[in-house]
């Protein structure tokens, strides 16, 4: 079984949305509908897009428990 990169999970907890309605919101706290909107419209290029896409996969596959230990 592949384990997720702990550094990537940590980044989801600290990286903040740099623009838009949810500016300054941590990626892990973005609403699901917002992540779904990006999935339809296209994720931004670069690191931000990768983090948003990763969070979308986590949410849509019921894997939020992976973030649990980092929330404490």
DALIN-V661158 format. One record per helix or strand of 3 or more residues. SS is the DSSP state (helix for helix, strand for strand). FROM is the first residue (numbers start at 1). TO is the last residue. If there is no record, write none. Layout:
ss=<SS/SS>
from=<FROM/FROM>
to=<TO/TO>
//
This chain:
ss=<helix/helix/helix/helix/helix>
from=<6/27/32/46/65>
to=<14/29/41/60/71>
//
